[in-house]
Amino acid sequence: MANYCEVCGKGMMSGNNVSHSNHKTRRVWKPNIQKVHAIVDGKPVTMHVCTRCLRSGRVQRSV
């Protein structure tokens, strides 16, 4: 599965896990990416889109 949204470009973010003893290890946050069939320029295509773009209506899904 892709790690970025093909509509808005949202991708992985990185940061630290911080324990109670303040020990830091690296980690990543991944966006909720779904593979959907969408209409682009009048043609159905398969895209990897984040759920924020799906919910806000930036992508017209094909049936």
N, C-alpha and C positions, 0 to 999 in steps of 0.2 A: 504494500500500500504506500502511496506517496506521502511524503512528510510535509507537503505544502499545498495550499489552496490555489487552484488555477485561476480563480476569479480575483481574490483580493491579495494573494501572495503571502497570507499568514503561514508561518512555519514554526519550527521548533524554537523554544527558548531555553537557555541554559542558566544554571544557578548552582546553589549549594544546598545540600542537606546539612542542617545544623543540629547536632545532638545536644543533650542537656549539659554535657561537659564542654560545649562550644567547639567540638571537633567537626571540621567541615570536609565533606566529600562532594564531588561533582554529581549533578543530576540534570535531566532534561524534562521539559514539559512539552508534550505533543498536542497539537490541535486535533479536534474531533473531525477527521476527514472521512467523507463518504464517497463511494464511487456511484455516480448517478448518470442516467441518460438524460441529456439536456438538448434543447434546441438552440443551435448557434448558426446564424445566417440562414435560417430556414431548413437546416439539415440536422438530423439527430446525431449527436456525438456522445462518447463516454468521457466524463470528466471526473477529476478528484476535487471535491468542493467541501469547504468547511460548513458546519451546521449553522453558523451565524449567517452565512450568505444564503443558505437554503431557507432559513426562517424569515429573513428580511425580504425575500423575493427577488434577489439579484439574479437568480437563475430560473429560467423557465424549463420545468421538467417535461420530458416527452412521455407519452403514455404507451 
